[in-house]
Amino acid sequence: MGVIPLEVGINLRGLIASRFGSVSKFAKEIGWCYSKASRIVNGKQDPDASEIKDMIRVLGICDPAVVSSIFLS
């Protein structure tokens, strides 16, 4: 996976869609059940620090600005 460039309006849902095509495939890759991934992606559940770390790893995010844009906004 390449480095994800910082783009205006980047969000978790869009990043998952571009990398995996669906929340279901993302959930499988990260080792979560679909409902947990869906709740986090849809903003119904806040991820804890460990879950954020796992998402950063699985999504291949290397740029701190992207991490900040997605998880700290």
Secondary structure, 3 states (H helix, E strand, C coil): CCCCCCCCCCCHHHHHHHHHCCHHHHHHHHCCCHHHHHHHHCCCCCCCHHHHHHHHHHHCCCCHHHHHHHHCC
